[in-house]
Amino acid sequence: MDNRKDAVWFDTGPVASKRNNEYSYEIWANGTFATTAPNGDRWKDRDSFASGRIQWLEERGIKDDEALHRIMNNEDGWDTDYTRWFELIIFEEKEASVPILGREDYPVRVEIGSGDIAHEYDKESFEEWLDLAIADE
């Protein structure tokens, strides 16, 4: 949705990725969202899925980035403690050194780096971000 680009609206996990050799460059939606509504109702993420968070927000009239940004700025009686973000994470894929699930060649992903963050989803910018990270390899 064009009016839902903030990381709060996304499940935890990759939203864009590219591979280069044994490396996977991924932009992940990450973090915990925690806020208290003016009536005292509190939300703090309990899992990585956005569906419960979105339903809770929508039930309180928060349906787009404009309304979300007001509560994240503690306006209208809201108190927001934590928010989410998009983060570049680099993984190296290796073969397992010990058999896993009966397979000698089970791939293991090891996080070898992370960096820059953003707060709004932008497909074109994310593609450029991944390309720059690969070029820096």
C-alpha positions as CSV (number, residue, x, y, z in Angstrom):
1,M,0.0,0.0,0.0
2,D,1.3,3.5,-0.8
3,N,0.1,4.9,2.5
4,R,1.7,2.1,4.5
5,K,5.5,2.3,4.0
6,D,6.6,2.4,7.6
7,A,8.4,-0.7,8.9
8,V,5.6,-1.1,11.5
9,W,3.3,-2.5,8.8
10,F,5.7,-5.3,7.8
11,D,6.4,-8.8,9.1
12,T,9.9,-9.3,10.6
13,G,12.1,-10.6,7.8
14,P,13.5,-9.8,4.4
15,V,11.6,-7.3,2.2
16,A,14.3,-7.2,-0.5
17,S,17.4,-9.3,-1.2
18,K,20.2,-10.1,-3.7
19,R,22.8,-12.8,-3.8
20,N,26.4,-12.4,-4.8
21,N,28.6,-15.5,-4.6
22,E,28.1,-17.1,-1.2
23,Y,26.7,-13.8,0.3
24,S,23.1,-12.8,0.6
25,Y,22.3,-9.1,1.0
26,E,19.0,-8.6,2.6
27,I,16.9,-5.6,3.8
28,W,14.9,-6.8,6.8
29,A,12.0,-5.2,8.7
30,N,13.2,-5.4,12.3
31,G,12.6,-4.2,15.8
32,T,9.8,-4.1,18.4
33,F,6.8,-1.8,18.3
34,A,5.4,-0.8,21.7
35,T,2.9,2.0,22.3
36,T,0.2,3.0,24.7
37,A,-3.1,4.4,23.5
38,P,-4.7,7.4,25.2
39,N,-7.2,5.1,27.0
40,G,-4.3,3.0,28.5
41,D,-4.5,0.1,26.1
42,R,-0.9,-1.1,25.5
43,W,0.6,-3.0,22.5
44,K,4.1,-4.6,22.6
45,D,5.0,-7.0,19.8
46,R,4.8,-10.6,20.9
47,D,5.8,-12.2,17.6
48,S,7.3,-11.3,14.2
49,F,4.0,-11.1,12.3
50,A,2.4,-7.7,11.5
51,S,-1.2,-9.0,11.4
52,G,-1.9,-8.6,15.2
53,R,-0.1,-5.3,15.3
54,I,-2.0,-4.0,12.3
55,Q,-5.4,-5.2,13.7
56,W,-4.7,-3.5,17.0
57,L,-3.8,-0.2,15.4
58,E,-6.7,-0.3,13.0
59,E,-9.1,-1.0,15.8
60,R,-7.9,2.3,17.3
61,G,-8.2,4.3,14.0
62,I,-4.6,4.1,12.9
63,K,-4.8,3.0,9.3
64,D,-2.0,4.8,7.5
65,D,1.5,6.3,7.9
66,E,0.1,9.8,8.6
67,A,-1.8,8.5,11.6
68,L,1.0,6.2,12.6
69,H,3.6,9.0,12.6
70,R,1.3,11.1,14.9
71,I,1.3,8.3,17.6
72,M,5.0,7.7,17.1
73,N,5.6,11.4,17.9
74,N,3.5,10.9,21.1
75,E,0.7,13.2,19.8
76,D,-3.0,12.9,20.6
77,G,-2.3,11.3,24.0
78,W,-0.3,8.3,22.7
79,D,3.0,7.2,24.3
80,T,5.3,5.2,22.0
81,D,8.3,3.5,23.5
82,Y,9.7,1.5,20.6
83,T,9.4,1.5,16.8
84,R,10.6,-0.7,13.9
85,W,13.0,-0.1,11.1
86,F,14.4,-1.6,7.9
87,E,18.0,-2.8,8.2
88,L,20.6,-4.1,5.7
89,I,21.9,-7.5,6.9
90,I,24.6,-9.6,5.1
91,F,24.6,-13.3,5.4
92,E,27.3,-15.8,4.4
93,E,26.0,-19.2,3.4
94,K,28.2,-22.1,4.5
95,E,28.0,-25.9,4.7
96,A,27.4,-27.2,8.2
97,S,30.4,-28.4,10.0
98,V,28.3,-31.1,11.6
99,P,25.5,-33.1,10.1
100,I,22.1,-31.4,10.5
101,L,18.9,-33.2,10.0
102,G,20.9,-36.1,8.6
103,R,22.4,-34.0,5.9
104,E,26.2,-33.4,5.6
105,D,25.6,-30.5,3.2
106,Y,22.9,-28.6,5.1
107,P,23.4,-24.9,4.4
108,V,24.0,-22.6,7.3
109,R,23.5,-18.9,7.1
110,V,25.7,-16.8,9.3
111,E,25.1,-13.1,9.8
112,I,28.4,-11.4,9.0
113,G,27.3,-7.8,9.0
114,S,24.6,-5.3,9.3
115,G,24.3,-1.6,8.9
116,D,22.4,1.3,7.7
117,I,18.7,1.6,8.6
118,A,15.7,3.2,7.0
119,H,12.1,3.7,8.3
120,E,10.1,3.7,5.1
121,Y,9.8,1.1,2.4
122,D,11.0,2.3,-1.0
123,K,11.6,-0.5,-3.5
124,E,13.8,1.6,-5.8
125,S,16.0,2.9,-2.9
126,F,16.3,-0.6,-1.4
127,E,17.5,-2.0,-4.8
128,E,20.1,0.8,-5.0
129,W,21.1,0.1,-1.3
130,L,21.6,-3.6,-2.1
131,D,23.6,-2.8,-5.2
132,L,25.9,-0.4,-3.3
133,A,26.5,-3.0,-0.6
134,I,27.4,-5.6,-3.2
135,A,29.7,-3.1,-4.9
136,D,31.5,-2.6,-1.6
137,E,32.2,-6.3,-1.2
